[in-house]
Amino acid sequence: MYGAKSLVTIICDRTNELSALQGDLEILGEGQPPIEEVNLSGKHDGNQFYIWVALALAIGVVLIFHKRCYFTVNVYIRWNVIMSLY
């Protein structure tokens, strides 16, 4: 779970305000400067296509479901109106 090349957090990690973590900061110490420079710009640009496709599909499903529900309710109401006339 914890890799040398990745930064990971899980639900069991401690999260708190900085003022309450002075003991943790003392244990961690000063830290070290970065070993290498990492450029993350453009790393997730390819995922935008999939996000737009998923969004379009979700909207399509909602519209189809909405039309089906609208049609079903209309038929039900009309049927009840017709039957109430008899």
CNS distance restraints for C-alpha pairs under 8 A (distance, minus, plus):
assign (resid   1 and name CA) (resid   8 and name CA) 7.41 0.50 0.50
assign (resid   2 and name CA) (resid   6 and name CA) 7.01 0.50 0.50
assign (resid   2 and name CA) (resid   7 and name CA) 7.23 0.50 0.50
assign (resid   2 and name CA) (resid   8 and name CA) 6.34 0.50 0.50
assign (resid   3 and name CA) (resid   7 and name CA) 7.31 0.50 0.50
assign (resid   9 and name CA) (resid  13 and name CA) 6.45 0.50 0.50
assign (resid  16 and name CA) (resid  20 and name CA) 6.59 0.50 0.50
assign (resid  16 and name CA) (resid  21 and name CA) 6.92 0.50 0.50
assign (resid  17 and name CA) (resid  21 and name CA) 6.75 0.50 0.50
assign (resid  18 and name CA) (resid  22 and name CA) 7.18 0.50 0.50
assign (resid  21 and name CA) (resid  25 and name CA) 6.28 0.50 0.50
assign (resid  22 and name CA) (resid  26 and name CA) 6.20 0.50 0.50
assign (resid  23 and name CA) (resid  27 and name CA) 6.42 0.50 0.50
assign (resid  24 and name CA) (resid  28 and name CA) 6.21 0.50 0.50
assign (resid  25 and name CA) (resid  29 and name CA) 6.06 0.50 0.50
assign (resid  44 and name CA) (resid  48 and name CA) 7.43 0.50 0.50
assign (resid  46 and name CA) (resid  50 and name CA) 7.83 0.50 0.50
assign (resid  47 and name CA) (resid  51 and name CA) 6.37 0.50 0.50
assign (resid  48 and name CA) (resid  52 and name CA) 6.23 0.50 0.50
assign (resid  49 and name CA) (resid  53 and name CA) 6.23 0.50 0.50
assign (resid  50 and name CA) (resid  54 and name CA) 6.05 0.50 0.50
assign (resid  51 and name CA) (resid  55 and name CA) 6.10 0.50 0.50
assign (resid  52 and name CA) (resid  56 and name CA) 6.09 0.50 0.50
assign (resid  53 and name CA) (resid  57 and name CA) 6.16 0.50 0.50
assign (resid  54 and name CA) (resid  58 and name CA) 6.10 0.50 0.50
assign (resid  55 and name CA) (resid  59 and name CA) 6.20 0.50 0.50
assign (resid  56 and name CA) (resid  60 and name CA) 6.14 0.50 0.50
assign (resid  57 and name CA) (resid  61 and name CA) 6.15 0.50 0.50
assign (resid  58 and name CA) (resid  62 and name CA) 6.20 0.50 0.50
assign (resid  59 and name CA) (resid  63 and name CA) 6.16 0.50 0.50
assign (resid  60 and name CA) (resid  64 and name CA) 6.12 0.50 0.50
assign (resid  61 and name CA) (resid  65 and name CA) 6.00 0.50 0.50
assign (resid  62 and name CA) (resid  66 and name CA) 5.92 0.50 0.50
assign (resid  63 and name CA) (resid  67 and name CA) 6.13 0.50 0.50
assign (resid  64 and name CA) (resid  68 and name CA) 6.20 0.50 0.50
assign (resid  65 and name CA) (resid  69 and name CA) 6.11 0.50 0.50
assign (resid  66 and name CA) (resid  70 and name CA) 6.00 0.50 0.50
assign (resid  67 and name CA) (resid  71 and name CA) 5.99 0.50 0.50
assign (resid  68 and name CA) (resid  72 and name CA) 6.03 0.50 0.50
assign (resid  69 and name CA) (resid  73 and name CA) 6.03 0.50 0.50
assign (resid  70 and name CA) (resid  74 and name CA) 6.07 0.50 0.50
assign (resid  71 and name CA) (resid  75 and name CA) 6.16 0.50 0.50
assign (resid  72 and name CA) (resid  76 and name CA) 6.12 0.50 0.50
assign (resid  73 and name CA) (resid  77 and name CA) 6.07 0.50 0.50
assign (resid  74 and name CA) (resid  78 and name CA) 6.03 0.50 0.50
assign (resid  75 and name CA) (resid  79 and name CA) 5.98 0.50 0.50
assign (resid  76 and name CA) (resid  80 and name CA) 6.23 0.50 0.50
assign (resid  77 and name CA) (resid  81 and name CA) 6.15 0.50 0.50
assign (resid  78 and name CA) (resid  82 and name CA) 6.11 0.50 0.50
assign (resid  79 and name CA) (resid  83 and name CA) 6.07 0.50 0.50
assign (resid  80 and name CA) (resid  84 and name CA) 5.98 0.50 0.50
assign (resid  81 and name CA) (resid  85 and name CA) 6.55 0.50 0.50
assign (resid  82 and name CA) (resid  86 and name CA) 7.23 0.50 0.50
